[in-house]
Amino acid sequence: MVLSCLFFVSPSHSYASETAKTWFYIDGQEQRYVGEPVKIDGEWWLPLRPVLMEAAHFNGELKDGYGYVQKIIRVLNEERHKMSLADEDTRVGSIESIENREITEEEKEHEEILSFLSSFSLDYIQNRDMIRLADVGKLGFDYYMYQDTGIIHLNSPGLMDMAGLSIGLNKEQVNGVLGAIHWNTGYGMTADYVGFYGSENEFTYRDRYGYERKENAFDVQIEITDNALSHLIVSDAGYETSKGISVGDRLNDAVRAYGNQYVRESIDGKQVIIYDVEFGSIWFIAGSDQSIERIGYWDHQLRGFGDSQQEEIEGAEEIFN
């Protein structure tokens, strides 16, 4: 069996990176130590390893998760070594014929990996395996390059979805998903409508004077602003985020799933960690025992991205309230 593999761009080429810094984020987490994105002939290229590591959470072809990603990187290294030994005229990544002998399990997996990689444009730049930005959608990511600010965002599937809803849906769409929502006009609020769905749950907090208060929190609370879902907060363990976090999990579970770049706040006696993502922010609100009591999605960020992310947060309590 012979498998010709042409997914490598020739390692002998010239490239030009942008003079200004280009910021690279996956699910809101800046990829700081994996190498810079590079632009070649008008095409952007990203470090392959972190892209595959995140894709391993949701892409079924990366069947064994991180371990399989490590095997992929090893196969790429082996193929480069073969190419370096080949004559210049035959440098196309052609794989040795093994028709005349029985194929080992390791060789089968090697070919399987090459077959998987053949769908993508890959290159080896600045001593790193890189993937073309235009190809990351084949792994399941949504992606966008913000040219004016030099920011590249990759988002895993359903990052801002919960309870069948996502930030930005209009009121009619929200009703179509949940149905029996009790709507109130948002008197004295930025929101035009506030919706309540499900059962009521007792929720305790501390007011600005330090007194413990109790209120009833519905399973799902929704806010509509300018006919778009601007805020979603759940208080019931029956709903989970796209990364599998739900009410009742611990804050450490959220950090393991979402990463260590977050804002930590203490608001109304609650521990809150907040993740900025491309289209808003995700909030995990926990009691003193670090158990998550509520999860909120907002249509705005605290710090933003790129240069703006380095600025100090102001008004976090007003945003929460």
Secondary structure, DSSP 8 states (H G I E B T S, - for coil): ---B---B--SS---B--SS--EEEETTEE--SS---EEETTEEEEEHHHHHHHHTTT-TTSTTTHHHHHHHHHHHHHHHHHHHHS-GGG-S-B----TTS---HHHHHHHHHHHHHTTS-EEEETTEEEEEGGGGGGGT-EEEEETTTTEEEEE-TTTTEETTEETT--HHHHHHHH---EEEE-TTSSSSEEEEEEEEEEEEEE-TTS-EEEEEEEEEEEEEETTEEEEEEE--TT-B-TTS-BTTSBHHHHHHHH-S--EEEEETTEEEEEEEETTEEEEEEE-TT-BEEEEEEESS-SS-SGGGGGS----HHHHH-
